[in-house]
Structures are given as structure tokens and as C-alpha cells.
């Protein structure tokens, strides 16, 4: 009897990996509709976005305000319509969630910017602490102007 009660209570609690995965799924449900607010809301104040590769955009963006001002603002200023990002897969373990996803938007110069990404996200306390982004860097160089 005791074992059965333990099994029932343990199945009602979520592991950190499950909670983090659910949070990222909810964020990407909204990103697929063009709503980035839940993503921004989930970023901790000391959030760090690391953009891998060799592009004018590739570097560490440290702090939520820096990400918003130095990454998002110049990036979204180049878009002609609403940016969407749709997740294909989520893999979660401990405080890490890996998201394979596809962004879609057209630039103001008339170029499609439909990139495929792999985001390696570290979460803590229900907040995004770090995101390492891997993407098609050749497409970045072809479709986007350098940030200003």
C-alpha cells in the first residue's frame, strides 16, 4: 500500500526537465503565431544569447537588455512582415532543453529569411539563463545586413 501511494504521488510531480520542456513548448507555441512576448518574458535579467558561427551577428549578447537592443532591435528592423519560429523537436535533460526549429520571414529588401536553428537552452527557476544558437550562417550573410 505504501509503495502504491508513493508511485501515485511521484507521478504527479514533474522533473525539472519536464517543466523546462513544457515552458519551451509553450513559448514556441506562441512564436509559431508571431508572438515573441512569452520568450522575452522568460529571459532572466542576466540572460546570455550566444550566436555561433562567422557572421557580423556572431558573438555573445550578455544581459536581457543587451539582447533586446543589440540583437533583436537591429534584426527585427530588417523584417518586412511578422517573424514566426516553429519548433520541430524538443529534447530535455536536467536544466537543458534543445529545440530544433524553423524561422520564417521576409526582409525589407525582399529576400526570404527562412532559417533552420538548433537552440541549446539552459533554464533555471523557470527562466531562460542562456541560449546557444546554431544556424545556417551562409543564409545569414546572404539575407541580412550587419547590425548597426
C-alpha positions in Angstrom: 0.0 0.0 0.0 2.8 2.4 0.9 4.5 1.7 -2.4 1.3 2.4 -4.4 0.8 5.8 -2.6 4.4 6.7 -3.3 4.0 5.8 -7.0 0.9 8.0 -7.3 2.5 11.0 -5.7 5.7 10.7 -7.6 3.8 10.6 -10.9 2.0 13.8 -10.0 5.3 15.7 -9.6 7.3 16.9 -12.6 11.0 16.7 -13.1 12.9 19.9 -13.8 13.5 18.6 -17.4 9.7 18.1 -17.9 8.9 21.6 -16.5 11.6 23.2 -18.7 10.4 21.4 -21.8 6.8 22.4 -21.1 7.9 26.0 -20.7 9.8 26.0 -24.0 6.9 24.3 -25.8 4.5 27.0 -24.6 7.0 29.7 -25.8 7.3 28.1 -29.2 3.5 27.7 -29.5 3.4 31.5 -29.3 6.4 32.1 -31.5 4.7 30.0 -34.3 2.0 32.6 -34.2 4.4 35.5 -34.3 4.1 36.3 -30.6 7.6 36.7 -29.1 6.4 38.2 -25.8 6.5 34.9 -23.8 10.0 34.3 -25.0 11.2 37.8 -23.8 9.2 37.4 -20.6 11.1 34.1 -19.8 14.5 35.6 -20.2 16.3 36.3 -16.9 17.8 39.8 -16.5 21.3 38.2 -16.8 20.3 36.1 -19.8 23.1 35.4 -22.3 22.5 34.6 -26.1 25.5 33.1 -27.8 25.3 33.2 -31.6 27.8 30.7 -33.1 29.5 30.9 -36.5 31.2 33.5 -38.6 28.8 36.3 -39.3 28.6 40.0 -38.4 25.9 38.9 -35.8 28.1 36.1 -34.2 29.1 36.9 -30.6 27.9 36.8 -27.0 25.0 39.1 -26.1 25.1 39.3 -22.3 22.0 40.6 -20.4 18.4 40.8 -21.4 18.6 44.5 -22.3 21.7 43.9 -24.5 19.9 41.0 -26.3 16.8 43.2 -26.9 18.8 46.3 -28.0 21.8 44.8 -29.8 20.3 41.6 -31.3 16.5 41.9 -31.5 16.2 45.6 -32.4 18.5 45.6 -35.4 17.4 42.2 -36.6 13.7 42.8 -36.5 14.2 46.2 -38.1 15.2 44.3 -41.3 12.0 42.3 -41.4 9.1 43.3 -43.7 6.5 41.1 -42.0 5.9 39.1 -38.8 8.6 36.7 -37.8 7.5 33.2 -36.9 9.5 30.4 -35.5 8.1 26.8 -35.4 9.6 24.1 -33.3 10.0 20.6 -34.8 11.7 18.8 -31.8 12.4 19.3 -28.1 14.9 17.3 -26.1 15.1 18.0 -22.4 17.5 16.8 -19.7 18.0 18.4 -16.4 18.3 22.2 -16.8 18.9 21.9 -20.6 16.3 22.0 -23.4 17.4 21.6 -27.1 15.0 23.0 -29.6 15.2 22.3 -33.4 13.1 25.0 -35.1 12.5 26.9 -38.3 12.1 30.6 -38.6 10.2 32.3 -41.4 10.1 36.0 -42.5 10.8 38.2 -45.5 13.3 41.1 -45.3 12.5 44.6 -46.3 14.9 44.0 -49.2 12.6 41.3 -50.5 14.8 38.4 -49.5 13.3 35.4 -47.7 15.0 34.7 -44.4 13.8 31.2 -43.6 16.5 29.8 -41.4 16.8 26.5 -39.5 18.1 26.6 -36.0 19.2 24.5 -33.1 18.9 26.3 -29.8 20.6 24.8 -26.8 18.9 26.5 -23.8 19.8 26.5 -20.2 17.0 27.2 -17.8 16.9 27.9 -14.0 14.0 28.6 -11.8 11.6 28.8 -14.7 13.7 31.4 -16.6 16.0 31.2 -19.6 19.6 31.8 -18.5 21.5 31.0 -21.7 20.8 30.2 -25.3 23.4 28.9 -27.7 22.2 29.3 -31.3 23.4 27.2 -34.3 22.0 28.2 -37.7 22.7 28.4 -41.5 25.4 31.2 -41.3 25.6 31.4 -45.1 21.9 32.4 -45.2 22.5 35.0 -42.5 25.3 36.5 -44.6 23.3 36.4 -47.8 19.9 37.7 -46.4 20.8 40.1 -43.6 22.8 43.3 -43.3 25.3 43.7 -40.5 23.8 45.1 -37.2 24.2 48.8 -36.7 
